Amino acid sequence: MAAVDAGWTVIGIDNFEAKVAQINSGKSPVEDILDNQLQAALASGAYRASTDFSSVAKASVITICVPTPLDEKREPDLSLLQSAASAIAPFVSNETLVVSESTSYPGTLRDIIIPRVDSLKPRDSLKVYFASAPERVNPGDPVWNQKNTPRLVGAVDAASQVKALAFYESICEVAVSVSSPEVAEAAKLLENTFRLVNIALINEFTQLCAIAGIKVHEVIDAASSKPYGFMPFRPGVGVGGHCIPVDPLYLTWWARQNSGRAVFVETADSINHAMPKYVAQRALELVDASVTKPRVLILGVAYKPGVGDVRETPVSQLRDFLKEQGVDIAWHDPMVPVWDGSEPVDLDWECDVAILATKQPGMDVEPLIARGVQILDCTNSIESQPGVSSI
Ligand SMILES: NC(=O)c1ccc[n+]([C@@H]2O[C@H](COP(=O)([O-])OP(=O)(O)OC[C@H]3O[C@@H](n4cnc5c(N)ncnc54)[C@H](O)[C@@H]3O)[C@@H](O)[C@H]2O)c1
């Protein structure tokens, strides 16, 4: 949509037919794009979605932004990137710019995309330009968007850099030129790893404060009064979404490929992974010892407030651990209609304890407090009062 706004004609290619049909019917699958914005772009002819990779032949710029998840060994799964690169390659035209926007390890553009495009392009003599410009998107953020978030651009040669900068300068307020695709790819991993390790630090610190009976949020607020050198992070059930829990493992994997170790990052990852179990144990401590089969209501299952996205949500581990303990579980999230095949319950579901895992906008826990339900707040959003504990 940012490219449409900048005057480009855009074709969005996706191999998921239902999503393409949904987009072309004017229903946005993305929270931050409104239906009427999408409908205006469709109506003007500036945008359409397609499953047909041959449409690539018309493009002077091709951006690849397919998911880069982890496989079952929790290592990079680059199969979608590989298949997308192979699928566009037979249709690229002369002088086309191909940009990798997917988050991945430094070297991905050169290792994965360029060899496929070069070997499968229609003619050897075609000149194709290549760059990396990792996507920076914060879903549900009312302030930072594609236009006003600076975009890193690193290309394989000077001509590619000129083309890539021209494209991103047309759709973003600031395009930041870096010396290589690897710098851009590495910077993206650094940004998200920075968040992972700081969240892990505060999650560990929270557990230490709990042992000592100190209110961690008051400590964080106090430390935040320092005008320099400190940035507040808050504890929670863990980390979720498809960026923060995933991208740092691209870094640890890349380190191993280069005979190194990212010990610090691995430790942070394991601390965050232990949080759901810690939260479950804290919640069960609130249940009266006479209750043999506790009933626990989880409030908010999306990985963060304001979105309905449950990918990699740490609340899954929380639920699974509670189930292993023989607990009766239900969940409530106004932004998530179905979660792993189960449906939400209303807030009046009878329970011994409620865990506020993700505070969705408009979610009102007052009736639960009024009913005398014990609440474990993992979000620092309920004022301290009898019946409410904070992690
Ligand atoms: N969404 C974010 O918040 C965010 C932020 C920064 C970076 N990223 C990165 O951007 C990349 C994409 O993430 P996303 O959240 O947009 O992913 P997504 O899960 O929304 O998937 C994008 C689309 O790619 C399609 N797709 C998958 N394989 C394909 C293929 N081979 N050919 C064509 N289409 C294919 C899927 O059907 C899906 O509709 C990832 O590398 C991610 O790490 C995402």
The ligand as an ORCA input file, in Angstrom:
! r2SCAN-3c Opt
* xyz 0 1
  N       4.874     -9.266      9.950
  C       5.798     -8.709     10.710
  O       5.529     -8.186     11.787
  C       7.227     -8.658     10.249
  C       8.057     -7.635     10.705
  C       9.362     -7.576     10.261
  C       9.835     -8.568      9.409
  N       9.006     -9.586      9.006
  C       9.559    -10.595      8.117
  O       8.902    -10.545      6.863
  C       8.820    -11.861      6.307
  C       7.376    -12.194      5.996
  O       6.633    -12.114      7.175
  P       5.062    -11.906      7.161
  O       4.646    -11.716      8.542
  O       4.670    -10.913      6.122
  O       4.627    -13.341      6.668
  P       3.176    -13.935      6.459
  O       3.092    -15.159      7.271
  O       2.143    -12.891      6.577
  O       3.290    -14.495      4.986
  C       3.318    -13.708      3.856
  C       2.690    -14.466      2.731
  O       3.664    -15.239      2.046
  C       2.948    -16.256      1.359
  N       3.881    -17.240      0.844
  C       4.544    -18.202      1.534
  N       5.373    -18.864      0.703
  C       5.226    -18.316     -0.511
  C       5.795    -18.563     -1.778
  N       6.740    -19.496     -1.931
  N       5.402    -17.819     -2.805
  C       4.476    -16.861     -2.654
  N       3.900    -16.563     -1.494
  C       4.273    -17.286     -0.435
  C       2.015    -16.750      2.433
  O       0.912    -17.446      1.854
  C       1.590    -15.446      3.119
  O       0.351    -14.985      2.645
  C       9.451    -12.799      7.324
  O      10.797    -13.014      6.994
  C       9.348    -12.003      8.609
  O      10.346    -12.398      9.542
  C       7.710     -9.624      9.378
*
